[in-house]
Amino acid sequence: MAARSRLLLARSLMSAVRSATRPGAPSMAERAGSVPRLVRAVAAGDYRGMTVGRLGMLAVAAAYVISPVDLLPEGFLAVFGLADDAMVLSWLAANLVTQTEEFLEWERAGTPGSNATAADPQDAATSAYAGAGATVSGRVVR
């Protein structure tokens, strides 16, 4: 079971790295600059693509990685002591890449304050074409 979760974590991290480095993707500086805006938008309830609980989990993970206190200390367990830090850091990096990308897409769509979110692209697409009578996913939107 532990090997499977490590494999899934590695796959998630690799997917995040591919997403972050693809042509046209936001730069790391742009992603880092979006984090304070993301926190404000989530706290204000404007951005619904992320919950306050998920934001708290990201903050706890970041604090754990930079904290000198470890569940599995490196001094006693050598490489195994680094494994817990690596897993938390991988999870944190993958989630930050994903969440900042979705948030930046939401910001670019110009929907601050609305209910359309990057987490619900069908609603965003439907509202974008609502006045045109366009077909979205096989149905006519009026």
ABEGO torsion letter per residue (X at the ends): XAAAAAAAAAAAAAAAAAAAABBGBBBAAAAAAAAAAAAAAAAAGABAABBAAAAAAAAAAAAAAABABBABBAAAAEAAAAAAAAAAAAAAAAAAAAAAAAAAAAAAAGABGBABBAABAAAAAAAAAAAAGBBBGGBBBX
